[in-house]
């Protein structure tokens, strides 16, 4: 009778320890997900501010101006080979 009681109690302890381990893992995963979720808006905010900073520094040209084509059409200057050797 006493042995059966000890056996059932030890089984209960094992099952409770097992479920406790599962719950600890679940809490750990939820905390990790929460930290990630808190970091993501900060990253998005940082990305937006960097994008705004970049856009404010780029010169605003008129849409009709084609500055890229102007740069492409310039002839290249030839460098004399003697200057390259030195």
C-alpha positions, 0 to 999 in steps of 0.5 A: 500500500505504501509502495503503491502510494510512493510509486503513484506520487513519483509518477505524478512528480515526473509528469509534472516536471515534464509539463513544467519543462514544456512550459519553460520552453514555451515561455522562452520561445514567447519571450524570444518572439516578443523581443524580435517583435519589439526590435522589428519596428525599431528597424523599420523606423531606422530604415525609414529615417535612413531612407528619408535622409538619403532622399533629402541629400540627393539633388532634386533635378527636374524630371525633363533633365536627363543627367545620366545621358549627358554623362554617358555621351561625354568623350573619354580623354585619352591619357598618354601612355608615358604618363601611365608608366610613371 
